[in-house]
Amino acid sequence: MTRYQDEFLNSFLIGEKSSYGYDQQLYSNISTLESYFNEVDGSGLTGAFQSYFAAAKTLADTPTDKVIRANFVTQAQSVAQQFNAKATNLENFRTNLVGDGLTQSSLDNSEIGKRIDDINNKLNQIAELNKQISVFSQGSEPNSLLDQRQLLIEELSESIPITTRYEGTSCDVYMGNVQLINSGQQSVTFKASPSGDLNPVTVSLVSTKDPSVVYVANYLEQESFSPTQGSLKAMLDMGGNGPGSIYEAMTELDNLAREFAVSVNEIQLRADAGPPTQASLKMNPTTGQLEIATQNIFLNSSNAAAYDPTLISAANLCVNQAVINDPFEVATAYAEVAGTTVVSPNAVGNNNNASMFLGMRDTKMAGLQGQTPEGNLYSIASKIGNSSALAKSQLSAQEKSVQQLSDQKQSIVGVSLDEELVDLMKFQKAYQASAQVFSVVSQMMDVILSMAK
């Protein structure tokens, strides 16, 4: 049978499938990222903030009560733990996608490592099919092999943006200006290497015969490659450090954790040279009097002994153990001091600082782009949600485009009944002629045999 394919349509289809592969991978990753910030039910960090500020209000109302102080510290711990959990989720998500940026084993076990293995495997299969098709094309068309090759090409196009060129029965495969397959040989192998925290993986294209020969040192820097085609590119985008990436979400979460913690600590240990000189004051549970506060509430768990606010992140935020052990270390008061002496040590009902802890809920902070802590968290979640909605819309449109092209391809793929009827008539006449020859030969043999008798 004669196999019919529209090569122009095939070429257009694999281009659309490359766009589909990018959109599908991007939406999958963004929707996962969105799930880590989806806290509409008041759980997670959103709920922790709510409980913390509720505890701050109770503390401002009753600053001397030990149970109320302990609850305030507990809610501060809950905020830190929610930051820690969210940071761990994002870090694990990124590592599963593109590796940890440090070890080859992490990269090999990641989603992008497995995708690169699949790309190399498909390239090898297509090259092998080119060889088989060349051999079997000496007779009739090897339709089954041709169909297998076309299917592999379409599957490969979802991972990387490729183009094809046909030389006789052979299909050469290109990506940009780089030839991946030359007849029956895979010219290029994709290689992934860990490359640090900002962009954890570098994908290069090297010679299959000699890996020391590098055709493309960095996939992301190759201008001839499409920026929005192929699932491999979507993985690199999400796993990198650009807009909309997992790293961007991690950075914004770190900034929120740092700004919140530093603001709380600034209230906890604030002082004013005056006049009059004022300072944050804690309560001594033994004497029942106010003293100058000396302990920060939030610290960096990686180095709690040496407080450096610039090193605080969502992953390492913790509450000072001294404050956990003694909730009276929380500086609820702010009043006049003379050197290290509190002017009115018995004014334990002073709640100036406690009120400021509560007031942070409505304070728009310069370090949070003029937003409140809860507002900033909502802004991060909203941006990711909007990106997810846009990615979903793009994927839906691309799915329809690919489906239309696939339907159009199916409508013309197959055989021409007219041509097959003509071929059938030819074969029938050839068979009849052959049968007649055999009949004549048989009759001649009968005559010869009868003469011999």
N, C-alpha and C positions, 0 to 999 in steps of 0.2 A: 504494500500500500504506500501511496505517496503522502508524506507528512507535510502539513501546511502550518507555517508560522509567519507572523508579521514581525520582522525583526525591529522595525521602527517602534511598534507597539510594545514589544518586549523591552526595548531600551528605555522607553518612557515609563514602563511599569516598574523596572528596577530602581529608577530614580525616585519614583513616588514611594516605593517600599523603603528606601533609605530614609526618606523624611518620616515615614510612619515609624520606622525603628527608633529614630531619635525621639519622636513625640511620645511613643509608648513607654520607653525607658524613662524619659523625663517625668512623665506623669506618675509612673509607678514610684519613683524616688521622692517626688515632691509630696505625693499623698501620704507616704510613710512619714516624711518629715512633719507634715501637718498633724499627724496623729499624736506626735509628742507634745504638741502645743494646744491640742483640742481639749479645753478644760471648761466647757460651757456649763458643766454640772457643779462647778464650784470646788472641784477636787484639785489635787496636785498643787502647783505653786500658787495658783489663784486662790485656792482655799486656804493655803498656809498664810498668805498675805492678809486675807480677811480675818483669820483667827488671831494673827499677830496684832493687828490694829485694834481688834476688839479687846485683847488683853491689855494693850496700851491705854485704852480708855478706862478700863477698870482700875489699872494702876494709877492713873491720874486722879481718879476719884478716891482711892484708898492707898496712898503710897507707903503706909507703914505696915501693912498686912503681909506676913511672910508667905502665906499660901498664894496670895495674889501676885506677889513678886515671883514666886516659883513658877506660877503659870505663865507669866510674861517671859521668863527665861526659857521655859519649855516650848512656847510658841516661836521664839527666836530660833531655837534648835530645829523646829519643824521647817522653818523657812530655809535654813541652811541645808537640811537634809533633802528638801525638794529640789533645791538648786543642784546638789550633788547628784541626785538620781537622774535629773534631766540631762546634766552634762555627761553622765555615764552612758545614757541611752544614745545620745548624739554621737559620742565617741565610738561606741560599738557599731552603730549604724554606718558611720564613715569607714571604719576598719573593715567591716564585712563587705563594703562596696569596693574599696580601692586599696585595702591594706593599711598598715600602720605607718608607712613611710620609712620604716627602718629595716625590716627584715624581708628577705625574699620569700620565706615560707609563709608569712602573713599575706603577702601579695599573691602568691600562687594559690592560696586557699580562698582568696576573695572572689567576689563576683566578676570583677574585671579580669582577674587572672584566668578564670575558667572561660570567660568569653574569648579571650585571646587564644586560648588552646583550641576552642571551637572554630575560630576564624582560620587558624593554620591548618586544622584538620580538613575543613571544607576546601581550602585552596589546594591541598594535596589531592583530595578526591576529584576535583574538577580537572586537574592536570592528568591524573590517571585515566579519567574518562576520555580526555582528548586522545590519549594513546589508543585506547580500545576502539574508539569511533573511527580513528584513522585506519585501523586494521580491518574492521568489519565493513567499512564503506566500500571495499573493493567489489562487493556484490550489491545486494539491495541495501536500502537505508536502514541503519540500526536504530529504529525509532525508539525502542525502550531506553537505549543508552542516551540518546539525544534528549529524551524527556527527563531522565535522571539528572543530566547536566544542567538543563534549564531550571529544574527545581532547586538544585544546589546554588545556582547563581542567584536566584531570587531570595533564597534563605540568607545567603552571604550578604546580599545588598541591604538587608535589615540591620546588619552589624556595622558595615562600612560602606561609604559611597563609592560604588564602582561603575565603570563603563566597560563595554565589551566590543571587541573587533573580531570579525570572522575572516579567517584565511582558509578557504576551502572548507574542510570539515572541522578545522581547529578553531577554538574560541580563545582568544587572548584576553586577559583581564587586566584592567588598569584602575588605579586610584589616583586621580589627578594626573600628573605626568609621570607617575611611577608604574612600571609594568610589573604586575604581580605574578602573572602566568604567561609564559611564552611557549605556545604549542603544548607539548607534553611535559613541560618542566615548570615547577614552582620556583620562580625567580627570587621571591622575597619571603622572608619569615618575619612575623610580628614578634617583638620582644618587649617585655615589661620589666622595669627596674624600679626599686624603691628610691625615692628622691626627696625625703624630708617631709616636714609637717605641712607647709603651705600647699604644695602639690605632691601628694604622697607617691604618685606613680608617673614615670616617664615611659611612654610607648615609642619605641624606635622601630625602623624597618631596616633589616639587615639582609645580606645575601644568604640564601639558603645553602649554597656551597661553601661559602667562607664568611662566617658570622662577624669577622673582623672588618669586613667591608660594610660600611653603614651608608645606606641610601638616604634615610631620613633620621636625623638624630632625635627629634622631638615631634611627635604627631601634632601637638597643639600649635607648633610654630610653622607648620607647613602651609603656606598661603594657598596652594592649589587644592587643598582639601576643603570640602564644604564645612562651614561652621555649624550647621544645624541638620546634619544628616548622619544616620547610623547610630545604633545604640551605644557603640564604643565611645563616641564623642559625648553623648549625654552622660555617660558614667564619669568621664573625665571632667565635664563641667560641674556635675553635682559633687564630685569628690575633691575638686580643686578649691580655690579660694576666691572665686569670682562672685559676682552678684547672683543671688538665689541659691548659692551653694550651701552645703551642710556646714562648712567652715564659717560662713557668714553668720548663720544662725548661732553657732557656738560662740563666736566673737561678740555678738549682740547680747547673748545671755551672760557671758562673762562681764561685760560692761555693766549690765543691770545689777548683777551680784556685787560687783565692786562699788558702784555708786551708792547702792543701798547700805552696804556694810560700813563704808567710810562715813556716810552721813549720820548713821546711828552712833558710830564711835566719836564723831566730832561733837555731837550733843553730850555724850557720856563724859568726855574729858574737856569740854569747852572752858575757856577762861577769858576774862576781860581785865586788862590792866587798869581800867577805870580812868579817873576815879568815879565811883568807888571800885576797888578791886573785887572782882567776883569770880567764882569758880563753881564747877559741878561738885555736888556733895552726895555722898552715900550715907547710909545709916549704920552705925555700929550697933549690932544686936545686943551686945553685952551692956553697954552704957546707955543705949537708947538715944544717943546724940549723933549729930551730923559731923562727918569728917570729909576731907577733900578726897575725891575719887581718884584712883590710880590705875584701874584696870579697864582695858578696852572690852567691849562686849563681843565683837567679832574678830576672828583671827584667820590667818592662813594656816591650815593644818599641816602643810608641807614644812613650815618653819614657824611654829607658834612662838618660839622664844624671841625671835627678832622680827618685830612687827614692821612690815613694809606694805602700805596700802596698795601700791602699784602691782603687787604680786598676787593680790586676792583674785580668785576666779570662781566660777560656778562650781568647778570640780573640787576646789580645796577649801571653800568657805566653811567655817566652823565657829561654834560659840566657845569663848574662853572658859577653860575648865575651872578657873578660879571663880568665875561668875556662876557656873553650874553648881559648884560646891557651896557657894554662899550667895543666894539671891540678893542679899543686902548690899552686895557690891554694885548693884545697879544704881546709878546716880539719878535719883528722882528729883533732887532739889538743885537749885542754882541760887546762890546768895553771896553776900559780902564776906570777904575774908581779909585778915590782916596777916600777911605772910603765910604761915601754915596753920593759922588759928582761925576757926570759924567764929564770926562775930556773934551769931545767934545760933548756937549749937542745938538748942532745944526746939527749933522751928522745924520739927520733923514732918509737919504737914505741908511744907513747901513742895509744890508739885510742878514747878516751872519746867524742869527737864522732862518729866513724865508727859506733860502737855505737849512738849515739842516732839517727843516720840510719836504721839498721836497725830500731831500736826503734819508730820512727814507724809501722811496719806494724801494730803491736798497740796503738798509742796511741789511746784514744778521746778525740776532740777536742770541746770545748764548741761550737766554731763549726760542727761537722758533726753537731749534735744528738746528741752523745755517741757517735758512730760513728767507726770507723777510716776512712782514705781509701778503701780498697778496699770497705769495708762501706757507705760512703756512696754510692759509685758503684753498687753492687749494689742499694741501696735505691731510688735514682732509677730504675734500669732496671726493678725489680720493680713500682714504682708505675705506671709507664707500661704494663708488661705486663698488670697487673691491670685497668687501665682499658681496654686493648685487648680483653681477654677479656670484660669486661662489655659493651662496645659491640658486640662480635660476637654475644653472646647476645641483646641487645636487638634487633639488626638481624634476627636469625633469627626471633624471635617476631613482629616487625612484618611481615616478609615473608609469614609464614603468614597473618596477619590480612588483609593486602591481597589475597593470593591467594584466600582464602575469599570475600571480598566480591566480587572480580572474577568468580569462578565463579558466585556467586549472581546477579550482575548479568547474566551471559551466559545464565543459565537463563531469564530473563524478558524479555530484550531480543529484539526481532524483530517478528513479526506474529502475530495471532490467526487461525488457520486457519478457525474458525467464521465470524468476521466477514468474512474474505476470500472465503469461499464465498458468503455472503449478497450481498456486493458484486458477485461474479462473476455471480450469478444476476440481479441488477439490471441489470448491463451487458448481459447476454445478452438479457434481455427488451426492454431499450431498443433493442438492435441489431435484434431481430426486428420490433419496432414500426416502426422506421425503414425497414427493408427492405420491410415491408408497405405503408407510405406510398408509397415509391418505385414499388412494383408497381402500386398503384392509379393513381398519376399517369401511369405509362407506358401503362396500359390506356386511360385517358381521352384521352391524346394520340393513341393509335391510332384511337380512335373519331372524334375531331375531324378527324384527317387524312383518314379514309375519307369523312366527310361532305363534306369540301371537294372531293373528287374528283367 
